[in-house]
């Protein structure tokens, strides 16, 4: 009986200590990669990456432009990429995904949320052969697969084995944490899909964005459907090494 009470007490202590440790983790954004900054310990380069810590969650948002520079900055700032809850890749431009090779080297199984695109760089979607136009009036030799295509056509993967979770609509991915999925209609980035991260806080909705190719106004409009008081963090914390 006493042994059972002791074990139960020990379990309660462990839970309380874990809760205290989570509570002591500061809520902050650490800029890991950017072309602004004054810190002599990090290398400036075109691109973006940030570590978002809130409510005990550790979220990597984008991975910068160059894997070697990303690795250098991560180590210079003492950031442990092996300890992440998940990653958000905002879009498929190289200056936001260039450090993926280093990330997957140190954390190969981490969950990575990325935009869902047909034949996209982040994954094979949709899994079918219905995405291209078929014309049965053409001679067999002028038709793909001689007119008898397989049911599923798999596309090549840039990072085979990576744990990508593809997103094409707004979703709550953790309590109080949301992904906003939009498509650009701007010349030069037409049809580019982009994810933004929204975090509900007592002061309103915090927004962390990549390039805002779909338009800042559209991202904010989507955010206000979640919370009418969005607060854009990405636009006010561009200094590498900044913790805010």
Backbone torsions as a table, in degrees:
resi	resn	phi	psi	omega
1	UNK	NA	-49.9	179.9
2	UNK	-62.5	-36.9	179.4
3	UNK	-63.3	-41.2	179.0
4	UNK	-64.0	-40.7	179.1
5	UNK	-64.0	-41.5	-179.6
6	UNK	-64.0	-43.7	178.8
7	UNK	-63.2	-40.3	179.5
8	UNK	-65.7	-42.3	178.6
9	UNK	-62.4	-40.7	179.1
10	UNK	-63.0	-41.5	179.5
11	UNK	-62.4	-41.2	179.9
12	UNK	-64.7	-41.3	179.3
13	UNK	-62.2	-42.9	180.0
14	UNK	-61.7	-44.2	179.2
15	UNK	-62.4	-43.1	-179.7
16	UNK	-64.6	-41.4	178.9
17	UNK	-64.9	-39.8	177.9
18	UNK	-63.2	-41.1	178.6
19	UNK	-65.0	-39.6	178.4
20	UNK	-65.4	-39.5	179.7
21	UNK	-63.6	-41.8	179.3
22	UNK	-65.3	-40.5	-178.1
23	UNK	-66.6	-30.4	-177.6
24	UNK	-79.7	-13.9	177.6
25	UNK	-69.4	120.7	-176.7
26	UNK	-69.3	147.7	172.7
27	UNK	-83.1	118.0	-174.6
28	UNK	-160.9	163.9	173.1
29	UNK	-121.3	124.4	177.5
30	UNK	-109.4	116.8	179.3
31	UNK	-77.1	120.1	-177.1
32	UNK	-99.3	-21.2	-173.0
33	UNK	-155.2	124.9	177.2
34	UNK	-171.1	168.7	179.5
35	UNK	-101.0	18.1	173.3
36	UNK	-122.4	162.7	170.9
37	UNK	136.7	159.7	-179.4
38	UNK	-118.8	-7.6	-175.8
39	UNK	-69.1	124.9	179.4
40	UNK	-73.5	-12.6	-175.2
41	UNK	-85.9	-14.1	-178.2
42	UNK	-115.8	155.9	179.9
43	UNK	-98.4	127.4	176.5
44	UNK	-80.9	142.3	177.0
45	UNK	-161.8	158.8	177.1
46	UNK	-65.9	128.5	-179.4
47	UNK	138.2	-177.0	-177.7
48	UNK	-152.7	142.8	170.4
49	UNK	-159.3	145.6	179.3
50	UNK	-149.5	146.9	171.2
51	UNK	-100.8	120.6	179.9
52	UNK	-105.7	123.4	177.8
53	UNK	-119.9	119.7	-179.8
54	UNK	-154.8	133.6	176.4
55	UNK	59.5	29.7	-178.9
56	UNK	85.3	-3.6	178.1
57	UNK	-93.3	144.0	175.5
58	UNK	-119.3	116.8	-172.5
59	UNK	-125.5	125.5	172.9
60	UNK	-92.4	127.1	179.3
61	UNK	-113.3	107.6	-177.9
62	UNK	66.7	168.0	-173.1
63	UNK	-134.1	16.8	175.5
64	UNK	78.0	-168.4	-169.7
65	UNK	-101.5	-28.5	-172.3
66	UNK	-137.6	127.5	-174.5
67	UNK	-63.1	-38.5	-178.8
68	UNK	-68.5	-41.7	178.1
69	UNK	-67.8	-40.7	177.8
70	UNK	-59.4	-45.7	178.3
71	UNK	-60.4	-45.5	-180.0
72	UNK	-59.1	-47.3	-177.3
73	UNK	-66.3	-40.9	178.6
74	UNK	-59.6	-46.1	-179.6
75	UNK	-69.6	-38.7	-179.9
76	UNK	-63.2	-32.8	-179.0
77	UNK	-92.2	-0.5	177.2
78	UNK	67.5	34.3	-178.4
79	UNK	-93.3	133.0	-179.9
80	UNK	-98.2	101.6	179.4
81	UNK	-78.6	-7.2	175.1
82	UNK	-76.6	-12.7	-178.9
83	UNK	-116.6	79.1	179.9
84	UNK	-129.5	145.1	173.6
85	UNK	-81.5	-40.8	174.4
86	UNK	-168.3	170.9	-179.4
87	UNK	-122.7	145.1	172.9
88	UNK	-119.4	121.5	172.1
89	UNK	-100.4	116.4	-172.6
90	UNK	-67.9	-43.4	-179.6
91	UNK	-163.2	-179.7	-168.6
92	UNK	-92.5	12.7	177.3
93	UNK	-75.2	142.1	-172.7
94	UNK	-60.0	-29.6	-178.2
95	UNK	-76.6	1.6	175.9
96	UNK	-118.7	-15.0	-177.7
97	UNK	-122.7	7.8	-175.6
98	UNK	-64.0	-24.4	-178.4
99	UNK	-92.6	7.9	-178.4
100	UNK	-59.5	-35.0	-179.1
101	UNK	-60.1	-42.3	178.9
102	UNK	-70.2	-42.5	178.4
103	UNK	-55.7	-47.8	-176.9
104	UNK	-71.2	-21.5	175.4
105	UNK	-68.7	-40.3	-176.6
106	UNK	-94.7	-18.4	-178.9
107	UNK	-147.9	72.9	-170.7
108	UNK	-68.8	-18.1	-175.7
109	UNK	-109.1	4.1	-176.8
110	UNK	-60.6	143.5	178.3
111	UNK	-73.9	128.1	-177.7
112	UNK	-121.8	114.9	174.9
113	UNK	-85.8	132.9	-177.1
114	UNK	-147.3	159.2	179.4
115	UNK	-64.2	140.5	176.7
116	UNK	-87.9	120.8	178.7
117	UNK	-139.0	144.4	177.5
118	UNK	-66.9	129.8	-176.5
119	UNK	57.6	32.0	-176.2
120	UNK	-74.8	158.4	-178.4
121	UNK	-65.2	-23.6	-177.9
122	UNK	-89.6	-8.8	179.9
123	UNK	168.9	167.9	-175.4
124	UNK	-90.6	107.1	-177.9
125	UNK	-154.3	134.8	-2.4
126	UNK	-83.8	160.6	179.8
127	UNK	-84.4	82.4	179.4
128	UNK	-163.4	-179.1	173.3
129	UNK	-121.5	22.9	-176.6
130	UNK	-95.5	4.1	-174.2
131	UNK	-86.5	-8.4	177.2
132	UNK	-115.2	152.1	-175.1
133	UNK	-75.3	134.6	179.1
134	UNK	-113.9	137.3	-179.2
135	UNK	-126.3	98.1	-177.5
136	UNK	-66.9	-10.6	179.7
137	UNK	-78.4	-14.9	179.3
138	UNK	-75.0	151.8	173.5
139	UNK	-59.2	150.7	-176.7
140	UNK	-54.7	-40.1	-177.1
141	UNK	-70.1	-10.6	178.2
142	UNK	-103.7	9.1	-179.3
143	UNK	-112.8	144.5	179.4
144	UNK	-57.6	137.6	178.1
145	UNK	56.5	29.0	-179.8
146	UNK	61.8	26.6	178.9
147	UNK	83.7	2.4	179.4
148	UNK	-128.4	70.5	-177.2
149	UNK	-70.5	155.1	174.8
150	UNK	-66.1	159.6	-179.2
151	UNK	-64.5	-34.9	-180.0
152	UNK	-126.3	131.1	175.0
153	UNK	-112.4	113.6	-178.8
154	UNK	-87.1	136.0	175.9
155	UNK	-94.0	158.1	177.9
156	UNK	-66.7	153.8	-178.3
157	UNK	-114.7	131.5	178.3
158	UNK	-72.0	-33.3	-179.7
159	UNK	-130.5	73.6	-177.6
160	UNK	-60.9	134.8	179.0
161	UNK	92.6	-13.2	178.7
162	UNK	-68.9	149.4	-174.6
163	UNK	-89.7	69.6	179.6
164	UNK	-82.9	135.1	171.7
165	UNK	-115.7	110.5	-171.7
166	UNK	-89.0	134.7	-172.1
167	UNK	-122.8	131.0	176.4
168	UNK	-128.6	7.9	175.4
169	UNK	-152.1	160.8	-178.6
170	UNK	-56.2	138.9	-175.9
171	UNK	-151.5	144.3	171.7
172	UNK	-91.0	112.6	-172.9
173	UNK	-97.9	-12.7	174.3
174	UNK	-158.3	159.6	-179.2
175	UNK	-53.5	118.5	179.2
176	UNK	77.1	7.2	179.3
177	UNK	-122.8	128.9	-171.0
178	UNK	-130.1	150.4	169.3
179	UNK	-108.9	131.7	176.0
180	UNK	-103.7	119.7	-176.0
181	UNK	-108.9	119.6	-179.5
182	UNK	-135.7	166.1	-179.3
183	UNK	-123.6	133.3	-179.6
184	UNK	-73.2	140.1	172.8
185	UNK	-117.9	19.4	-177.0
186	UNK	-91.4	141.6	175.8
187	UNK	-55.8	136.8	-178.6
188	UNK	95.8	-28.7	177.2
189	UNK	-130.9	25.7	-176.8
190	UNK	-56.0	129.3	178.6
191	UNK	73.3	5.0	175.8
192	UNK	-68.9	129.2	179.4
193	UNK	-93.4	140.0	-176.8
194	UNK	-142.2	140.9	176.2
195	UNK	-106.9	140.0	171.0
196	UNK	-120.8	149.6	-179.4
197	UNK	-102.3	131.1	177.8
198	UNK	-123.6	131.0	-177.9
199	UNK	-124.3	124.1	178.9
200	UNK	-78.2	127.0	178.2
201	UNK	-129.6	167.7	177.7
202	UNK	-61.3	-21.9	-178.8
203	UNK	-96.1	5.2	-177.3
204	UNK	123.0	-171.8	-176.3
205	UNK	-90.4	122.5	176.2
206	UNK	-87.8	131.3	178.8
207	UNK	-111.7	130.2	173.0
208	UNK	-120.1	120.0	-173.5
209	UNK	-126.7	163.9	176.9
210	UNK	-91.0	-95.8	179.6
211	UNK	-105.6	-10.5	-178.2
212	UNK	59.2	39.1	178.7
213	UNK	-57.2	-35.7	177.8
214	UNK	-69.9	-10.6	-179.8
215	UNK	109.7	128.6	180.0
216	UNK	-56.4	-41.6	-176.9
217	UNK	-62.2	-35.0	-179.7
218	UNK	-74.0	-37.4	177.7
219	UNK	-64.1	-45.4	-179.9
220	UNK	-64.1	-39.0	178.6
221	UNK	-60.9	-43.9	177.8
222	UNK	-65.2	-38.1	-178.9
223	UNK	-65.1	-37.5	-178.3
224	UNK	-68.6	-17.2	173.7
225	UNK	-72.3	-23.0	176.6
226	UNK	-88.3	-45.4	-179.7
227	UNK	-152.3	131.8	-175.4
228	UNK	-73.8	0.9	-176.7
229	UNK	-127.0	69.9	179.1
230	UNK	-73.8	149.8	178.5
231	UNK	-132.6	110.5	-173.2
232	UNK	-80.1	109.0	179.6
233	UNK	-77.9	-43.8	-174.9
234	UNK	-55.6	-34.6	-174.5
235	UNK	-80.8	-10.0	-176.8
236	UNK	-121.3	4.9	-179.6
237	UNK	-135.2	65.6	-174.4
238	UNK	-90.8	-2.1	-172.1
239	UNK	-83.0	116.4	178.9
240	UNK	-54.8	130.9	-178.6
241	UNK	92.9	-10.8	179.8
242	UNK	-65.3	134.5	173.4
243	UNK	-119.6	115.3	-173.8
244	UNK	-127.8	NA	NA
